[in-house]
Amino acid sequence: MLAYLMPGMAYGFAAAVTPGPLSMYLLSQAVSVGWRRTLPAAFSPLISDGPVAVLVLTVLCRVPDGLVHYLRLFGGVFILYLALGAWKSWRAADAGNPIHFESSPNRFLKAAIVNWLNPNPYLGWSTFLGPMVLSGWRKSPANGTVLVFGFYTTMIAAMMGMILLFAATRSFGPQVRRSLIGLSSIALACLGFYQLWLGISALHAA
């Protein structure tokens, strides 16, 4: 089982630390509202990845290219919406107004939507997780279970660590906090436009 646990943990760590829509959203929230309000959203992949895994495994671990391209477009638009929210928080801090804190369920739902519209889980399940889970399951159901357990445990733990690290910057003072909120807004906007560009370019090339 160790042969399936270790790759799952390694891939989970890589998925957490690689910049992407979900990690960018979580880190921007950690800076804006603190780790206590953001930490529950780190568990959102447990909900959002379920339909992805079922879809990919159902079609024999192959996600149609067209679906990925359209997911990039929808994901880009949604990330731009999140960037707008971060920009509004930056403006509120500039005006000396208290920043509005949305409820934890809303933050969890937004994180799940970000991950659902993110092509990475589809690609990850179709190129690595899906084939390995099926291969391990055919030998022993415990192998596939251990792989999935190692992947999600490591990914969530790493994301929680990053949330705590970025939330610690809030203690540096209001000006530093406001600057980080502004940077997170810019980063989310750039990522949103990048997702749109990838989707549009791929559809034109198809």
C-alpha positions as CSV (number, residue, x, y, z in Angstrom):
1,M,0.0,0.0,0.0
2,L,3.0,2.3,0.6
3,A,3.6,2.3,-3.2
4,Y,0.2,4.0,-3.5
5,L,0.2,6.2,-0.4
6,M,3.5,8.0,-1.1
7,P,2.6,9.1,-4.7
8,G,-0.8,10.2,-3.4
9,M,0.8,12.4,-0.7
10,A,3.4,13.8,-3.1
11,Y,0.8,14.7,-5.7
12,G,-1.4,16.2,-2.9
13,F,1.4,18.4,-1.7
14,A,2.2,19.6,-5.2
15,A,-1.5,20.3,-5.9
16,A,-1.7,22.5,-2.8
17,V,1.5,24.6,-3.3
18,T,1.1,25.1,-7.0
19,P,-0.5,28.5,-7.6
20,G,-4.0,28.0,-8.9
21,P,-7.5,29.5,-8.6
22,L,-8.4,27.7,-5.3
23,S,-5.1,28.5,-3.6
24,M,-5.2,32.1,-4.7
25,Y,-8.7,32.5,-3.4
26,L,-7.9,30.9,-0.1
27,L,-4.8,33.0,0.4
28,S,-6.6,36.2,-0.4
29,Q,-9.3,35.3,2.1
30,A,-6.7,34.5,4.7
31,V,-5.2,37.9,4.3
32,S,-8.6,39.7,4.2
33,V,-10.5,37.9,7.0
34,G,-8.1,35.8,8.9
35,W,-7.4,32.1,9.3
36,R,-10.4,31.3,11.5
37,R,-12.9,32.3,8.8
38,T,-10.8,30.8,5.9
39,L,-9.7,27.5,7.3
40,P,-13.0,25.6,6.8
41,A,-12.8,26.5,3.1
42,A,-9.7,24.3,2.8
43,F,-12.0,21.3,3.0
44,S,-14.0,22.3,-0.1
45,P,-12.2,19.9,-2.4
46,L,-13.8,17.0,-0.5
47,I,-17.1,18.3,-1.8
48,S,-16.2,19.7,-5.2
49,D,-13.9,16.8,-6.3
50,G,-16.6,14.1,-5.8
51,P,-18.5,14.8,-9.0
52,V,-15.2,15.4,-10.9
53,A,-13.9,12.0,-9.8
54,V,-17.2,10.3,-10.8
55,L,-17.2,12.0,-14.2
56,V,-13.6,11.2,-15.0
57,L,-13.8,7.6,-13.9
58,T,-17.1,7.1,-15.7
59,V,-15.5,8.1,-19.0
60,L,-12.5,5.9,-18.4
61,C,-10.3,8.7,-17.1
62,R,-10.5,10.8,-20.2
63,V,-12.0,14.3,-20.0
64,P,-13.0,15.8,-23.4
65,D,-10.7,18.7,-24.4
66,G,-13.8,20.9,-25.2
67,L,-15.0,20.5,-21.6
68,V,-11.7,21.7,-20.2
69,H,-11.7,24.7,-22.5
70,Y,-15.2,25.8,-21.5
71,L,-14.4,25.2,-17.8
72,R,-11.4,27.6,-18.2
73,L,-13.8,30.3,-19.6
74,F,-16.4,29.9,-16.8
75,G,-13.6,29.7,-14.3
76,G,-12.0,32.8,-15.6
77,V,-15.2,34.8,-15.3
78,F,-15.8,33.5,-11.7
79,I,-12.2,34.4,-10.7
80,L,-12.7,37.9,-12.0
81,Y,-15.8,38.1,-9.9
82,L,-13.7,37.1,-6.8
83,A,-11.1,39.7,-7.8
84,L,-13.8,42.4,-7.8
85,G,-14.7,41.4,-4.3
86,A,-11.1,41.6,-3.1
87,W,-10.9,45.1,-4.8
88,K,-14.0,46.2,-2.9
89,S,-12.3,45.1,0.3
90,W,-9.2,47.0,-0.6
91,R,-11.3,50.2,-1.2
92,A,-13.2,49.7,2.1
93,A,-9.8,49.5,3.9
94,D,-8.7,52.6,2.1
95,A,-11.7,54.5,3.2
96,G,-11.2,53.4,6.8
97,N,-14.4,51.4,6.8
98,P,-14.7,48.0,8.4
99,I,-14.4,45.2,5.9
100,H,-17.5,43.2,5.4
101,F,-17.1,39.5,6.5
102,E,-19.2,37.0,4.6
103,S,-20.4,33.9,6.4
104,S,-18.2,30.8,6.5
105,P,-20.8,28.8,4.5
106,N,-20.7,31.3,1.7
107,R,-16.9,31.2,1.7
108,F,-16.9,27.4,1.7
109,L,-19.4,27.5,-1.3
110,K,-17.3,30.0,-3.2
111,A,-14.2,27.8,-2.7
112,A,-16.1,24.8,-3.9
113,I,-17.3,26.6,-7.0
114,V,-13.7,27.9,-7.8
115,N,-12.4,24.3,-7.6
116,W,-15.4,22.9,-9.6
117,L,-14.7,25.4,-12.5
118,N,-10.9,24.8,-12.3
119,P,-9.6,22.4,-15.0
120,N,-6.8,21.1,-12.7
121,P,-9.0,18.6,-10.8
122,Y,-10.3,17.2,-14.1
123,L,-6.8,17.0,-15.6
124,G,-5.4,15.6,-12.3
125,W,-8.0,12.9,-12.1
126,S,-7.8,12.0,-15.8
127,T,-4.0,11.9,-16.1
128,F,-2.8,10.7,-12.7
129,L,-5.3,10.0,-9.9
130,G,-7.9,8.2,-12.0
131,P,-5.6,5.7,-13.7
132,M,-3.7,5.0,-10.5
133,V,-6.9,4.6,-8.4
134,L,-8.2,2.1,-11.0
135,S,-4.9,0.3,-11.2
136,G,-4.6,0.0,-7.5
137,W,-8.3,-0.9,-7.0
138,R,-8.0,-3.8,-9.4
139,K,-5.2,-5.3,-7.2
140,S,-6.8,-4.4,-3.9
141,P,-9.5,-1.9,-3.0
142,A,-7.3,-0.8,-0.1
143,N,-4.7,0.4,-2.6
144,G,-7.1,2.8,-4.3
145,T,-8.5,4.0,-0.9
146,V,-5.0,4.7,0.5
147,L,-4.1,6.7,-2.6
148,V,-7.1,8.9,-2.4
149,F,-6.7,9.3,1.4
150,G,-3.0,10.3,1.1
151,F,-3.8,12.8,-1.7
152,Y,-6.6,14.7,0.0
153,T,-5.1,14.5,3.6
154,T,-1.8,16.0,2.4
155,M,-3.4,18.6,0.1
156,I,-5.8,19.9,2.8
157,A,-3.1,19.9,5.4
158,A,-0.7,21.9,3.1
159,M,-3.5,24.4,2.2
160,M,-4.3,24.9,5.9
161,G,-0.6,25.5,6.6
162,M,-0.5,28.1,3.8
163,I,-3.6,29.8,5.1
164,L,-2.1,30.1,8.6
165,L,1.1,31.5,7.1
166,F,-0.6,34.1,5.1
167,A,-3.0,35.0,7.8
168,A,-0.1,35.8,10.1
169,T,0.7,38.8,7.9
170,R,-2.4,40.5,9.3
171,S,-0.4,41.2,12.4
172,F,2.0,43.4,10.4
173,G,-0.3,46.4,10.6
174,P,-3.3,47.8,8.6
175,Q,-1.2,49.2,5.8
176,V,0.6,45.9,5.1
177,R,-2.7,44.1,5.3
178,R,-4.3,46.5,2.9
179,S,-1.4,46.2,0.5
180,L,-1.7,42.4,0.6
181,I,-5.4,42.6,-0.1
182,G,-4.7,44.8,-3.1
183,L,-2.0,42.4,-4.4
184,S,-4.4,39.5,-4.0
185,S,-7.0,41.4,-6.0
186,I,-4.4,42.0,-8.8
187,A,-3.3,38.4,-8.6
188,L,-6.8,37.0,-8.9
189,A,-7.6,39.4,-11.8
190,C,-4.4,38.3,-13.6
191,L,-5.3,34.6,-13.0
192,G,-8.9,35.2,-14.2
193,F,-7.7,36.8,-17.5
194,Y,-5.1,34.1,-17.9
195,Q,-7.8,31.4,-17.6
196,L,-9.9,33.2,-20.2
197,W,-7.0,33.6,-22.5
198,L,-6.1,29.8,-22.2
199,G,-9.7,28.9,-22.9
200,I,-10.2,31.2,-25.9
201,S,-6.9,30.3,-27.4
202,A,-7.6,26.6,-27.1
203,L,-11.1,27.0,-28.6
204,H,-9.6,28.9,-31.6
205,A,-7.0,26.3,-32.1
206,A,-9.5,23.4,-32.0
